[in-house]
Amino acid sequence: MSKLDKDSVLAKFTAAYEAANGKAPTIEAKGGWYSVDGGKNVRLAQLDEMADGMAAPAPKKAKAEKPAKAEKPKAAAKAEKPKAPAKTKAKAKKSTSSFSVKDFYTKQIQESNPGAKAPR
């Protein structure tokens, strides 16, 4: 493990932070921990890694495009999920329903493990 120089790492991080955010960071040091702009406390090695990450903005742009595409299917899936539990809740509220928890549980086990036997 290499020994990091505090002054060089802080200078490197400050330069990268200014390039990425357009302003100088406020860095508070307490007992070997560093807080950037009042955020989470991190060690010097993590500041060095963050500086390296800010210095290479090209991969971040590529990653930013992927979550935008991935959010659309999640939104559709989230929209579908609340509908299904609402139907089961409506059945559970009826007192004359033919719904049986025992049968539901047995069907659920059979769907997830086709060869399984119901617990008895």
Sequence and secondary structure as in RCSB ss.txt:
>XXXX:A:sequence
MSKLDKDSVLAKFTAAYEAANGKAPTIEAKGGWYSVDGGKNVRLAQLDEMADGMAAPAPKKAKAEKPAKAEKPKA
AAKAEKPKAPAKTKAKAKKSTSSFSVKDFYTKQIQESNPGAKAPR
>XXXX:A:secstr
     HHHHHHHHHHHHHHHHSS   EEEETTEEEETT  EE HHHHHHHHHHHH HHHHHHHHHHHHHHHHHHH
HHHHHTTHHHHHHHHHHH SS    HHHHHHHHHHHHSTT     
